[in-house]
Amino acid sequence: MDPEKMMTGISNEVLTLLKNMGKAKTPEEKLTHSKTIKNLCESLGVFLNLMSDMDLYDDDDHDDGPIPF
């Protein structure tokens, strides 16, 4: 599956759960939503770290070599 689609899906799910958590009545419901949101955010962090490590969003399209100082 495409990582960007997965990240978008996770982000949308987090937003939905945040809205639902605002409507929750009991502390147990809020705790459940909170734990789920935490897990989804951690999952999203895994993707962001992976992309950072892979340098997928590097703005340089070419390598000019080391920067001379």
Beta strands, then each sheet from edge to edge (+ up, - down):
end
